[in-house]
Amino acid sequence: MKRILLFAILSMSLLGFTQTPITYEKPPVFNECESEAIEQLKSCFNFTLNNFIYKNFDVPEIVNKESYRGDIQILFEINKEGEFKLIYVDAIYEELKVESKRVFDLLPKIKPATYNGEPTFAQYSISIAIPLTEPIRQQDEIVKVESDRNSKENLNTTLSNEFDTVEAKIKPYEKLEYTSELNIPFTHSYYARFDDEMNALGTNSHTAAKPFVYSDVAKYYDIKAEKENLAKDTDSWIGRKLYNEHLVSVQGKDYWFTVDPILDLQVGKDGEAEFSSTWNNTRGIFIQAGLGKHFNLSTSIYESQGRFADYFNTYAENIRAFGPDPALIPGRGIAKRFKDDSYDYPVAEAYLSYTPSKFFNVQFGHGKNFIGDGYRSLFQSDVASPYPFFKTNIEFWKIKYTSTWMSLRDVREDVIEDKTFRTKYMANHYLSWNVSKRLNIGLFESVMWQNSNDRGFDLNYLNPIIFFRAIEFQTGQGNGNAILGLSGKYKWNNKVNLYGQFLIDEFSVSDVTGGEKSWKNKLGFQIGAKYFNAFNLDNLLLQAEYNQVRPYTYAHNTVVLNYAHNNQPMAHLWGANFRELVLIGRYNYKRWFGDAKFIIGQRGFDFNTDEDSFNYGGNIYGDEDFRVADTGIKIGQGNKTNSFMTELQAGYLINPATNLKVFTNIIYRDFNPEAITPTTMKSNTLWFSFGVRTDLFNWYNDF
């Protein structure tokens, strides 16, 4: 394995007794080369180094005795002080490795490589041919060759220096991602690391619309410094790539990119399941790039197979899409059958991010978005699988205005047309206003419409300012499903934040004030609090949150216009007809982390039997015409179910640059419906798992 890695590194080196550096603006300079012209410094460096090795290298006796012919592969660097440092040697004889180290220890201190006039380190590879051959100085000069297109001998003699010019502009990677317009991969666990800085008294930050871009967070929290402070002291290439750096990082004059592997390898045990173990096997690639100062792009491609806890598998199969595929993995997408009882679920996400000015950012891609300061969102959450979107962020004064247009799908069998999934569109607007140093108010509106009569993407909804409800009435009441929301956040002090959301899906004054608990009272609210650096313990975050949504919220009389995508809610993953209390604790110390989550909830499900097929309001895909009643509607009606869930996770961050971590996770879930039905089963689960994961998105296991 070591040889494979080494030869991959050295794949650009020349054969024989030559050397190829990763070029810098100016290479290192031996004393003998100081009088050389700058264009000759490279060849002088090569010749002087090779000549020094030739004169000082004593070929071991065993090598001569056995008439060995081959080479020695060496990787080394010259640090900022101009000192040679041997990194790795590969040779068939141990004696050749020892002699190589001895010769490199003899090399004198030289002038280091420079970039923009500043000293920098430079890495080199060299191949020493055995038997030794005396090096010959090759001058860097342009040779004019008379072109003869009819001569085979001259076909390759006319060479352009364009390729070498591009290579010459490569420079050490300066971690430009941390000030770029790329999104910070959204996980609740990682965002907790800088949540207190973003919410400090007096800041003009806007924290609801997620994911954040790096440049926004850089104003309040130095992610680059955080990563560097967590770096391990290691000199080997493998050590740096494993613990500190991206696998590939390249930077030129006007561009940069990084490439990293994605892993999610885990194994576990569900005590309630009949199968032997749970497991997941995800491999993929994650690419980030910047072109110029204003344009960035990112893509992540996952190839996954897995089998989860029994309750998770049951839910995945209950929300399966129309067609032969057995399941839809929550948050990921449609899954094919893998072996007899597992799933194969590939996923791809990507986006382009363009920031023409400091006030405006536009993104186009395939992924997820989130609006809220809590663990849940009643407006827009990331629990559904990825979807195509177009998003704009406008920020000025004390205002941030986020508009998102999305193309979604309804994949249920009863709404299929011509054996294809139904397309629907959604447009969301969120206005965030910092009223004072402590108070933030947000206004939210959303509308969903379907592709009826080849309506396609209705241009009425492209206007980011106009209220959608007015347009809905103009285009016809049945043509759109509109939702309005109000959010707030109050910074009690630098340690405690209060936040909340209030949602209106349908508003009728007479029904709301009539006191009869009308089904038209489609309301929901959230209230929560965060306690940063709790009890004066740095990096300890405590959070409490209460969510409540009345029956029939997010549903619509045109059933395809439910507030959902791929059979998963676009807001709270429980849909409607529930109340919930969430308690969360998060702590990190250097590379160690621990999370604890407790969820207590009450939900109302449909019975789905021949005797009782009414819609009790929990299923947002249900037909409102089959509601159980018009009045007397209350949360928990129907098949009342009490649930309790605890999730504990602890682990170690292997690589801060890629967010690769090793972890162990324990879930206890007690799910108790009043009536056992084919779709609502009693469950008491203890699910233990451990593994290694590149943490780039939120997994929600709390169904």
C-alpha positions as CSV (number, residue, x, y, z in Angstrom):
1,M,0.0,0.0,0.0
2,K,2.8,2.4,0.8
3,R,4.4,1.8,-2.6
4,I,1.1,2.5,-4.4
5,L,0.6,5.8,-2.5
6,L,4.3,6.8,-3.1
7,F,4.2,6.0,-6.8
8,A,0.9,8.0,-7.2
9,I,2.7,11.0,-5.6
10,L,5.7,10.5,-7.9
11,S,3.7,10.0,-11.1
12,M,4.9,13.3,-12.4
13,S,8.6,12.8,-11.7
14,L,11.1,12.1,-14.4
15,L,12.8,8.8,-14.9
16,G,16.4,8.3,-14.1
17,F,18.6,10.7,-12.3
18,T,16.3,13.8,-12.6
19,Q,14.0,15.7,-10.3
20,T,10.6,17.5,-10.7
21,P,9.4,20.1,-8.2
22,I,6.0,21.4,-7.6
23,T,6.8,24.8,-9.0
24,Y,6.6,28.1,-7.2
25,E,7.1,31.6,-8.2
26,K,10.8,31.2,-7.5
27,P,12.4,27.8,-6.7
28,P,15.0,27.2,-3.9
29,V,18.5,28.5,-4.8
30,F,21.8,26.9,-4.1
31,N,24.8,29.2,-3.5
32,E,26.3,28.0,-6.8
33,C,23.1,29.2,-8.7
34,E,22.8,32.8,-7.3
35,S,24.4,34.3,-10.4
36,E,22.1,32.5,-12.8
37,A,19.3,34.2,-14.6
38,I,15.9,33.5,-13.1
39,E,14.8,31.3,-16.0
40,Q,17.8,29.1,-15.4
41,L,17.3,28.6,-11.7
42,K,15.3,25.5,-12.0
43,S,17.8,23.7,-14.2
44,C,20.7,24.9,-12.0
45,F,18.8,23.6,-8.9
46,N,18.3,20.2,-10.6
47,F,21.9,19.9,-11.7
48,T,23.4,21.0,-8.4
49,L,21.3,18.6,-6.3
50,N,21.9,15.7,-8.7
51,N,25.6,16.4,-8.8
52,F,25.8,16.6,-5.0
53,I,24.1,13.2,-4.7
54,Y,26.4,11.7,-7.4
55,K,29.6,12.8,-5.7
56,N,28.5,11.9,-2.1
57,F,26.4,8.7,-2.6
58,D,28.3,5.5,-1.7
59,V,26.6,2.6,-3.3
60,P,26.4,-0.2,-0.6
61,E,28.5,-3.3,-1.2
62,I,25.6,-5.7,-1.3
63,V,24.0,-3.6,-4.2
64,N,27.2,-3.9,-6.3
65,K,27.7,-7.5,-5.3
66,E,24.2,-8.5,-6.6
67,S,24.6,-6.3,-9.7
68,Y,21.3,-4.5,-8.9
69,R,19.8,-2.2,-11.5
70,G,16.9,-0.1,-10.5
71,D,16.1,3.2,-8.7
72,I,15.4,4.8,-5.4
73,Q,12.3,6.9,-5.0
74,I,12.6,9.8,-2.6
75,L,10.1,12.4,-1.4
76,F,11.5,15.5,0.4
77,E,10.8,19.1,1.1
78,I,12.8,22.3,1.7
79,N,11.3,24.3,4.5
80,K,11.0,28.1,4.9
81,E,14.5,28.2,6.4
82,G,16.0,26.5,3.4
83,E,16.7,23.2,5.2
84,F,16.3,19.8,3.4
85,K,13.9,17.4,5.1
86,L,13.6,13.8,3.9
87,I,9.9,12.7,4.0
88,Y,9.9,9.2,2.5
89,V,12.4,6.8,0.8
90,D,11.4,3.7,-1.1
91,A,14.1,1.2,-2.2
92,I,14.5,-2.6,-2.5
93,Y,17.5,-2.6,-0.1
94,E,17.4,-1.2,3.4
95,E,21.0,-0.1,2.9
96,L,20.0,2.2,0.0
97,K,17.4,3.8,2.3
98,V,20.1,4.4,5.0
99,E,22.6,5.8,2.5
100,S,19.9,8.1,1.0
101,K,19.2,9.5,4.5
102,R,22.9,10.1,5.1
103,V,23.4,12.0,1.9
104,F,20.4,14.2,2.5
105,D,21.7,15.0,6.0
106,L,24.9,16.4,4.3
107,L,23.0,18.8,2.1
108,P,23.7,22.5,2.9
109,K,21.2,25.1,3.9
110,I,20.0,27.0,0.9
111,K,17.7,29.9,0.0
112,P,14.1,28.7,0.3
113,A,11.5,28.9,-2.4
114,T,9.5,32.1,-2.4
115,Y,6.0,33.2,-3.3
116,N,5.3,36.9,-3.7
117,G,8.7,37.5,-2.2
118,E,7.9,35.5,1.0
119,P,9.7,32.3,2.0
120,T,7.6,29.1,1.6
121,F,8.1,25.4,1.8
122,A,8.4,23.3,-1.3
123,Q,7.9,19.6,-1.8
124,Y,10.0,17.6,-4.4
125,S,10.3,14.0,-5.7
126,I,13.5,12.5,-7.0
127,S,14.4,9.3,-8.7
128,I,18.0,8.1,-8.2
129,A,19.1,5.5,-10.8
130,I,21.3,2.6,-9.7
131,P,24.1,2.3,-11.0
132,L,24.8,6.0,-10.6
133,T,25.3,8.1,-13.7
134,E,27.0,11.5,-13.8
135,P,24.4,14.3,-14.4
136,I,24.7,16.6,-17.3
137,R,23.5,20.3,-17.1
138,Q,20.6,20.9,-19.4
139,Q,20.0,24.6,-20.1
140,D,16.5,26.0,-20.2
141,E,16.4,27.5,-23.7
142,I,13.9,27.9,-26.5
143,V,14.8,25.8,-29.6
144,K,13.3,26.9,-32.9
145,V,12.5,23.9,-35.0
146,E,11.6,24.2,-38.7
147,S,8.1,22.7,-39.1
148,D,7.8,19.8,-41.6
149,R,4.3,18.4,-41.4
150,N,5.2,15.7,-43.9
151,S,8.0,14.3,-41.7
152,K,7.1,11.8,-39.0
153,E,10.4,12.6,-37.2
154,N,9.2,16.3,-36.7
155,L,5.6,15.6,-35.5
156,N,6.4,16.3,-31.8
157,T,9.3,18.8,-32.1
158,T,7.1,22.0,-32.0
159,L,6.0,22.3,-28.4
160,S,4.0,25.0,-26.7
161,N,5.0,26.2,-23.2
162,E,1.3,26.8,-22.3
163,F,1.1,23.7,-20.1
164,D,4.2,24.6,-18.2
165,T,2.9,28.2,-17.8
166,V,-0.3,26.9,-16.1
167,E,1.7,24.6,-13.8
168,A,4.0,27.4,-12.9
169,K,1.1,29.4,-11.5
170,I,0.2,26.7,-8.9
171,K,0.8,27.9,-5.4
172,P,0.4,26.5,-1.9
173,Y,-3.2,26.1,-0.9
174,E,-4.3,29.0,1.3
175,K,-7.6,27.5,2.5
176,L,-9.7,29.9,0.6
177,E,-12.9,27.9,1.2
178,Y,-13.2,29.5,4.7
179,T,-13.8,32.9,3.2
180,S,-15.6,31.8,0.1
181,E,-19.3,31.9,-1.0
182,L,-19.6,28.2,-0.5
183,N,-22.2,26.8,1.9
184,I,-21.0,25.4,5.2
185,P,-22.4,21.9,5.2
186,F,-25.4,22.1,7.5
187,T,-25.4,19.8,10.5
188,H,-26.9,20.9,13.8
189,S,-23.9,19.5,15.6
190,Y,-21.3,21.6,13.7
191,Y,-23.3,24.8,13.5
192,A,-23.5,24.7,17.3
193,R,-19.7,25.4,17.3
194,F,-20.2,29.0,16.2
195,D,-23.9,29.6,17.2
196,D,-23.0,31.8,20.2
197,E,-20.6,34.0,18.2
198,M,-23.3,34.5,15.6
199,N,-25.9,35.4,18.2
200,A,-23.8,37.7,20.4
201,L,-25.4,41.0,21.5
202,G,-25.0,43.8,19.0
203,T,-24.1,41.6,16.0
204,N,-26.1,42.3,12.8
205,S,-26.1,38.6,11.8
206,H,-29.1,36.7,10.4
207,T,-29.2,33.1,11.6
208,A,-32.5,31.6,10.4
209,A,-31.8,31.0,6.7
210,K,-29.5,28.0,6.3
211,P,-27.0,26.8,5.2
212,F,-24.7,29.7,5.9
213,V,-22.0,30.7,3.4
214,Y,-18.5,30.8,4.8
215,S,-18.1,34.6,4.1
216,D,-21.1,35.4,6.3
217,V,-19.8,33.4,9.3
218,A,-16.2,34.7,8.8
219,K,-17.4,38.1,10.1
220,Y,-18.0,36.5,13.5
221,Y,-16.1,33.2,13.8
222,D,-12.7,32.2,12.4
223,I,-13.3,28.7,11.0
224,K,-9.8,28.7,9.4
225,A,-8.2,29.3,12.8
226,E,-10.4,26.7,14.4
227,K,-9.2,24.1,11.9
228,E,-5.6,25.1,12.3
229,N,-5.7,25.0,16.1
230,L,-7.1,21.4,15.9
231,A,-4.3,20.3,13.5
232,K,-2.1,17.4,14.7
233,D,1.7,17.7,14.6
234,T,2.6,15.3,11.9
235,D,5.2,15.4,9.1
236,S,4.2,12.5,7.0
237,W,2.1,13.0,3.9
238,I,-0.3,10.3,5.0
239,G,-0.6,11.8,8.4
240,R,-1.4,15.3,7.1
241,K,-4.0,13.9,4.7
242,L,-5.6,11.8,7.3
243,Y,-5.7,14.2,10.2
244,N,-5.4,17.8,8.9
245,E,-5.8,18.4,5.2
246,H,-7.9,17.7,2.1
247,L,-6.9,14.7,0.1
248,V,-6.3,17.0,-3.0
249,S,-6.0,20.8,-2.8
250,V,-4.9,22.9,-5.8
251,Q,-4.7,26.7,-6.0
252,G,-3.7,28.8,-9.0
253,K,-3.8,32.5,-9.7
254,D,-7.6,32.7,-10.2
255,Y,-8.9,29.4,-9.1
256,W,-8.8,26.7,-6.4
257,F,-10.4,23.3,-5.8
258,T,-10.4,20.5,-3.2
259,V,-11.3,16.9,-3.6
260,D,-12.1,14.5,-0.7
261,P,-13.6,11.1,-0.2
262,I,-16.9,10.6,1.5
263,L,-17.4,7.8,3.9
264,D,-20.3,6.6,6.1
265,L,-19.3,3.1,7.3
266,Q,-21.2,1.8,10.3
267,V,-22.5,-1.3,11.9
268,G,-25.0,-1.8,14.7
269,K,-27.7,-3.8,16.4
270,D,-31.4,-3.3,16.8
271,G,-32.6,-5.4,19.8
272,E,-36.1,-5.4,18.4
273,A,-35.3,-6.6,14.9
274,E,-35.2,-10.2,13.7
275,F,-32.2,-9.6,11.4
276,S,-28.7,-9.9,12.9
277,S,-27.4,-6.4,12.5
278,T,-27.8,-2.9,11.1
279,W,-25.2,-1.4,8.8
280,N,-24.5,1.3,6.3
281,N,-21.9,1.4,3.5
282,T,-21.5,4.9,1.9
283,R,-18.7,5.9,-0.4
284,G,-18.5,9.0,-2.4
285,I,-16.6,12.1,-3.5
286,F,-16.9,15.7,-2.3
287,I,-15.6,18.5,-4.5
288,Q,-15.4,22.2,-3.7
289,A,-14.0,24.9,-6.0
290,G,-13.7,28.6,-6.6
291,L,-13.2,30.5,-9.9
292,G,-12.3,34.1,-9.4
293,K,-13.5,36.0,-6.4
294,H,-17.2,35.6,-6.9
295,F,-18.0,32.2,-8.3
296,N,-18.0,28.9,-6.4
297,L,-19.3,25.4,-6.9
298,S,-19.6,22.2,-4.9
299,T,-20.8,18.7,-5.7
300,S,-21.1,15.5,-3.6
301,I,-21.9,12.1,-5.0
302,Y,-22.9,9.2,-2.8
303,E,-23.1,5.5,-3.5
304,S,-24.8,3.8,-0.5
305,Q,-26.2,0.5,0.7
306,G,-27.7,-0.1,4.1
307,R,-30.1,-1.7,6.5
308,F,-31.3,0.2,9.5
309,A,-33.3,-0.3,12.6
310,D,-36.7,-2.0,12.1
311,Y,-38.8,1.1,12.8
312,F,-36.6,3.1,10.3
313,N,-37.0,0.4,7.6
314,T,-40.7,0.2,8.2
315,Y,-41.1,4.0,7.8
316,A,-38.9,3.9,4.7
317,E,-41.2,1.3,3.1
318,N,-44.4,3.0,4.2
319,I,-43.4,6.1,2.2
320,R,-42.2,4.2,-0.8
321,A,-42.7,5.8,-4.2
322,F,-44.9,4.3,-6.9
323,G,-43.1,1.6,-8.9
324,P,-41.1,-1.5,-8.2
325,D,-38.7,0.0,-5.7
326,P,-39.3,-1.1,-2.1
327,A,-38.5,2.0,0.0
328,L,-37.7,5.7,0.1
329,I,-34.9,6.4,2.5
330,P,-35.9,9.5,4.6
331,G,-33.8,12.5,3.7
332,R,-32.0,10.7,0.9
333,G,-34.2,9.3,-1.9
334,I,-35.7,6.3,-3.6
335,A,-34.0,3.0,-2.8
336,K,-33.7,-0.1,-4.8
337,R,-33.6,-3.6,-3.2
338,F,-30.1,-4.7,-2.2
339,K,-29.8,-8.4,-1.4
340,D,-32.9,-9.7,0.5
341,D,-33.6,-7.1,3.2
342,S,-31.4,-4.1,2.5
343,Y,-31.4,-1.0,0.3
344,D,-29.3,0.6,-2.4
345,Y,-29.8,4.4,-2.4
346,P,-27.5,6.6,-4.5
347,V,-27.7,10.4,-4.0
348,A,-26.1,13.4,-5.8
349,E,-26.1,17.0,-4.6
350,A,-24.5,20.0,-6.3
351,Y,-24.9,23.8,-6.5
352,L,-23.3,26.9,-8.1
353,S,-22.9,30.0,-5.9
354,Y,-22.4,33.5,-7.5
355,T,-21.9,36.7,-5.5
356,P,-21.6,39.7,-7.9
357,S,-21.6,42.1,-4.9
358,K,-21.5,42.1,-1.1
359,F,-25.2,42.6,-1.1
360,F,-26.3,39.7,-3.3
361,N,-25.7,36.0,-3.6
362,V,-27.5,33.6,-6.0
363,Q,-27.4,29.8,-5.9
364,F,-28.7,27.2,-8.3
365,G,-28.4,23.5,-7.5
366,H,-29.8,20.3,-6.2
367,G,-29.9,20.0,-2.4
368,K,-31.8,21.2,0.7
369,N,-32.5,24.4,2.6
370,F,-33.7,25.3,6.2
371,I,-35.4,28.3,7.7
372,G,-35.3,28.7,11.5
373,D,-33.2,29.0,14.6
374,G,-34.4,25.7,16.2
375,Y,-33.8,22.0,15.8
376,R,-37.1,21.8,13.9
377,S,-38.6,24.2,11.4
378,L,-42.3,24.8,10.8
379,F,-41.5,26.9,7.7
380,Q,-38.9,24.9,5.7
381,S,-36.8,22.0,6.9
382,D,-34.2,19.6,5.6
383,V,-35.9,16.4,6.4
384,A,-37.0,15.7,2.8
385,S,-34.7,14.3,0.1
386,P,-32.8,16.8,-2.2
387,Y,-34.6,18.8,-4.8
388,P,-33.7,21.3,-7.6
389,F,-33.7,24.9,-6.3
390,F,-32.8,28.4,-7.2
391,K,-32.1,30.8,-4.3
392,T,-31.2,34.4,-3.9
393,N,-29.9,36.2,-0.7
394,I,-30.1,39.9,-0.5
395,E,-28.5,41.5,2.6
396,F,-28.3,45.3,3.3
397,W,-28.7,47.6,6.3
398,K,-30.4,45.4,9.0
399,I,-32.3,43.3,6.4
400,K,-31.7,39.9,4.9
401,Y,-34.2,38.7,2.3
402,T,-34.1,35.0,1.1
403,S,-36.1,33.8,-1.8
404,T,-36.1,30.1,-2.9
405,W,-37.9,28.5,-5.8
406,M,-38.1,24.7,-5.9
407,S,-39.2,21.9,-8.2
408,L,-40.8,19.1,-6.1
409,R,-42.5,15.8,-6.8
410,D,-45.5,13.8,-5.5
411,V,-44.6,10.2,-6.0
412,R,-47.7,8.5,-4.6
413,E,-49.4,5.9,-6.7
414,D,-52.9,7.6,-6.5
415,V,-51.6,10.8,-8.1
416,I,-49.4,9.3,-10.9
417,E,-50.1,10.5,-14.4
418,D,-49.1,8.5,-17.4
419,K,-46.9,6.4,-15.1
420,T,-44.8,9.4,-14.2
421,F,-44.4,11.3,-10.9
422,R,-46.4,14.5,-10.5
423,T,-44.3,17.7,-10.6
424,K,-45.2,20.7,-8.4
425,Y,-43.5,23.9,-7.6
426,M,-42.9,25.9,-4.5
427,A,-41.6,29.4,-3.9
428,N,-40.6,30.6,-0.4
429,H,-39.7,34.1,0.8
430,Y,-38.2,35.0,4.1
431,L,-37.5,38.5,5.3
432,S,-35.3,38.8,8.4
433,W,-35.1,42.2,10.2
434,N,-32.8,43.0,13.1
435,V,-35.1,45.5,14.9
436,S,-32.5,46.2,17.6
437,K,-29.4,44.7,19.2
438,R,-31.5,42.1,20.8
439,L,-34.6,41.6,18.7
440,N,-35.0,39.9,15.3
441,I,-38.3,39.5,13.5
442,G,-38.9,37.4,10.4
443,L,-41.8,37.2,7.9
444,F,-42.3,34.1,5.9
445,E,-44.6,33.2,3.0
446,S,-44.8,30.2,0.8
447,V,-46.9,29.0,-2.1
448,M,-47.1,25.7,-3.9
449,W,-48.7,25.1,-7.2
450,Q,-49.0,22.1,-9.6
451,N,-48.2,21.7,-13.2
452,S,-51.9,21.5,-14.2
453,N,-52.9,22.2,-17.8
454,D,-49.2,22.4,-18.7
455,R,-49.0,25.5,-16.5
456,G,-45.4,24.8,-15.7
457,F,-43.5,27.3,-13.6
458,D,-45.9,30.2,-13.3
459,L,-44.1,33.4,-13.9
460,N,-46.4,35.2,-11.5
461,Y,-44.4,33.7,-8.7
462,L,-41.0,34.9,-9.9
463,N,-41.6,38.3,-8.4
464,P,-39.8,38.1,-5.0
465,I,-41.8,41.0,-3.4
466,I,-45.5,40.5,-4.2
467,F,-47.6,38.6,-1.6
468,F,-48.5,35.2,-2.9
469,R,-52.0,35.1,-1.3
470,A,-53.1,37.9,-3.6
471,I,-51.8,36.1,-6.6
472,E,-53.5,32.9,-5.5
473,F,-56.9,34.6,-5.5
474,Q,-56.2,36.1,-8.9
475,T,-55.2,32.8,-10.5
476,G,-58.0,30.8,-8.8
477,Q,-58.3,29.5,-5.3
478,G,-57.6,25.9,-6.3
479,N,-54.4,26.8,-8.1
480,G,-52.1,27.3,-5.1
481,N,-51.5,26.4,-1.5
482,A,-50.2,29.4,0.5
483,I,-48.7,29.5,4.0
484,L,-47.7,32.5,6.0
485,G,-45.4,32.7,9.0
486,L,-43.9,35.0,11.6
487,S,-40.7,34.3,13.5
488,G,-38.8,36.0,16.3
489,K,-35.6,35.8,18.2
490,Y,-34.6,37.7,21.3
491,K,-31.1,37.8,22.7
492,W,-31.7,37.8,26.5
493,N,-28.0,38.2,27.0
494,N,-24.8,36.8,25.5
495,K,-25.6,33.4,26.9
496,V,-29.4,33.0,26.4
497,N,-31.4,33.3,23.2
498,L,-35.2,32.9,22.9
499,Y,-36.7,32.0,19.5
500,G,-40.0,31.0,18.0
501,Q,-42.1,30.5,14.9
502,F,-45.9,31.0,14.3
503,L,-47.5,29.4,11.2
504,I,-50.8,30.1,9.5
505,D,-51.9,27.7,6.8
506,E,-55.5,28.8,6.5
507,F,-57.0,31.8,8.2
508,S,-60.7,32.4,8.8
509,V,-61.4,35.1,11.5
510,S,-64.9,33.8,12.2
511,D,-63.6,30.2,12.7
512,V,-60.6,31.2,14.8
513,T,-62.7,33.4,17.1
514,G,-65.8,31.2,17.1
515,G,-64.5,28.9,19.8
516,E,-65.6,25.8,18.1
517,K,-62.1,24.5,17.3
518,S,-62.8,24.5,13.6
519,W,-60.7,22.3,11.2
520,K,-59.9,25.5,9.4
521,N,-57.7,26.6,12.3
522,K,-54.6,25.4,10.6
523,L,-52.0,26.8,13.0
524,G,-48.7,25.8,14.4
525,F,-46.1,27.4,16.7
526,Q,-42.6,26.8,18.0
527,I,-41.0,28.3,21.1
528,G,-37.4,27.6,22.2
529,A,-34.4,28.7,24.1
530,K,-30.6,28.2,23.8
531,Y,-28.1,28.5,26.6
532,F,-24.6,29.0,25.3
533,N,-21.5,28.0,27.3
534,A,-23.9,26.7,29.9
535,F,-22.8,26.9,33.6
536,N,-19.6,28.7,32.5
537,L,-18.5,25.5,30.7
538,D,-17.0,26.5,27.3
539,N,-18.6,24.9,24.2
540,L,-21.6,23.4,26.1
541,L,-24.9,24.2,24.4
542,L,-28.2,23.4,26.0
543,Q,-31.4,23.8,24.1
544,A,-35.1,23.3,24.9
545,E,-37.8,23.5,22.2
546,Y,-41.6,23.0,22.1
547,N,-43.4,22.5,18.8
548,Q,-47.1,22.2,18.2
549,V,-49.1,21.9,14.9
550,R,-52.9,21.5,14.7
551,P,-54.6,18.8,12.5
552,Y,-54.9,19.3,8.8
553,T,-52.1,21.9,8.7
554,Y,-49.9,21.6,5.5
555,A,-52.7,19.6,3.7
556,H,-54.8,21.0,0.9
557,N,-58.1,20.3,-0.8
558,T,-56.1,19.6,-4.0
559,V,-54.2,16.6,-2.5
560,V,-51.1,17.0,-4.7
561,L,-50.6,20.4,-3.2
562,N,-49.6,19.1,0.2
563,Y,-46.6,20.7,1.7
564,A,-44.3,17.8,0.9
565,H,-41.8,16.3,-1.5
566,N,-41.1,12.7,-2.3
567,N,-43.6,11.6,0.4
568,Q,-41.7,13.5,3.1
569,P,-42.8,16.8,4.7
570,M,-41.1,20.0,3.7
571,A,-41.4,21.3,7.3
572,H,-41.7,19.3,10.5
573,L,-41.1,15.6,9.8
574,W,-44.1,14.6,11.9
575,G,-46.5,16.4,9.5
576,A,-49.4,17.7,11.6
577,N,-51.6,16.9,14.6
578,F,-48.8,16.7,17.2
579,R,-47.2,18.4,20.1
580,E,-43.5,17.8,20.9
581,L,-40.8,18.7,23.5
582,V,-37.2,18.5,22.4
583,L,-34.3,18.8,24.9
584,I,-30.7,18.9,23.5
585,G,-27.2,19.1,24.9
586,R,-24.1,19.5,22.8
587,Y,-20.5,19.6,23.9
588,N,-17.1,19.6,22.2
589,Y,-13.6,19.7,23.5
590,K,-10.9,20.0,20.9
591,R,-11.6,17.0,18.6
592,W,-13.9,15.2,21.1
593,F,-17.7,15.8,20.9
594,G,-20.8,14.5,22.6
595,D,-24.5,15.1,21.9
596,A,-27.6,14.1,23.8
597,K,-31.2,14.5,22.6
598,F,-34.5,13.7,24.3
599,I,-37.9,14.0,22.5
600,I,-41.3,13.6,24.1
601,G,-44.3,13.8,21.8
602,Q,-47.9,13.1,21.3
603,R,-49.3,12.5,17.8
604,G,-52.7,11.6,16.3
605,F,-52.7,9.0,13.4
606,D,-55.5,7.7,11.2
607,F,-56.8,4.3,11.9
608,N,-56.9,3.2,8.2
609,T,-59.4,0.4,8.8
610,D,-62.6,-0.6,7.0
611,E,-64.5,0.5,10.1
612,D,-62.7,3.9,10.4
613,S,-61.1,5.4,7.3
614,F,-61.5,9.1,8.3
615,N,-58.7,11.6,8.0
616,Y,-57.8,12.8,11.5
617,G,-55.4,15.5,10.3
618,G,-52.0,14.0,11.0
619,N,-51.3,12.8,7.4
620,I,-50.6,15.9,5.4
621,Y,-51.2,13.8,2.2
622,G,-54.8,13.0,3.2
623,D,-57.9,14.3,1.5
624,E,-59.5,17.0,3.5
625,D,-62.9,16.0,2.2
626,F,-62.7,12.8,4.4
627,R,-62.0,14.7,7.6
628,V,-63.5,13.3,10.7
629,A,-65.4,16.5,11.6
630,D,-65.7,20.2,10.9
631,T,-65.5,21.4,14.6
632,G,-64.2,20.0,17.8
633,I,-60.8,19.4,16.2
634,K,-58.0,19.0,18.7
635,I,-54.3,17.9,18.7
636,G,-53.9,14.1,19.3
637,Q,-57.3,13.2,17.9
638,G,-57.5,9.8,16.1
639,N,-55.1,7.0,17.1
640,K,-53.4,8.9,19.9
641,T,-49.8,7.9,20.2
642,N,-47.3,8.9,22.9
643,S,-43.7,8.6,22.0
644,F,-40.3,9.0,23.8
645,M,-36.9,9.0,22.2
646,T,-33.4,9.4,23.5
647,E,-30.4,9.6,21.2
648,L,-26.8,9.8,22.6
649,Q,-23.8,10.2,20.4
650,A,-20.1,10.6,21.2
651,G,-17.0,10.5,19.1
652,Y,-13.7,11.9,17.8
653,L,-13.1,14.3,14.9
654,I,-10.5,12.6,12.8
655,N,-10.0,15.3,10.2
656,P,-11.4,18.9,10.8
657,A,-10.9,19.9,7.2
658,T,-13.3,17.2,5.9
659,N,-15.4,16.7,9.0
660,L,-14.5,13.0,9.1
661,K,-15.4,11.5,12.5
662,V,-15.5,8.2,14.3
663,F,-18.6,7.9,16.5
664,T,-20.9,5.7,18.5
665,N,-24.6,6.2,18.7
666,I,-27.3,4.9,20.9
667,I,-31.1,5.3,20.3
668,Y,-33.9,4.3,22.6
669,R,-37.4,4.8,21.2
670,D,-40.7,4.0,22.9
671,F,-43.7,4.3,20.5
672,N,-47.1,3.6,22.0
673,P,-50.3,4.0,19.9
674,E,-53.7,3.4,21.5
675,A,-54.7,1.1,18.7
676,I,-52.4,-1.3,16.8
677,T,-53.1,-0.9,13.0
678,P,-51.3,-2.1,9.9
679,T,-49.7,1.3,9.6
680,T,-49.2,2.2,13.3
681,M,-47.4,-0.5,15.3
682,K,-46.2,-0.5,18.9
683,S,-42.4,-0.3,19.0
684,N,-39.8,-0.4,21.8
685,T,-36.3,0.0,20.2
686,L,-32.8,0.0,21.5
687,W,-30.5,0.7,18.5
688,F,-26.7,0.8,19.0
689,S,-24.3,1.6,16.2
690,F,-20.7,2.8,15.7
691,G,-18.7,3.8,12.7
692,V,-16.8,6.4,10.7
693,R,-18.6,9.2,8.8
694,T,-17.9,12.3,6.8
695,D,-20.6,14.5,8.4
696,L,-22.0,16.7,5.7
697,F,-25.8,16.6,6.4
698,N,-28.4,15.9,9.1
699,W,-29.6,12.4,9.7
700,Y,-33.1,12.4,11.4
701,N,-33.9,9.2,13.1
702,D,-36.8,10.6,15.3
703,F,-39.9,9.6,13.3
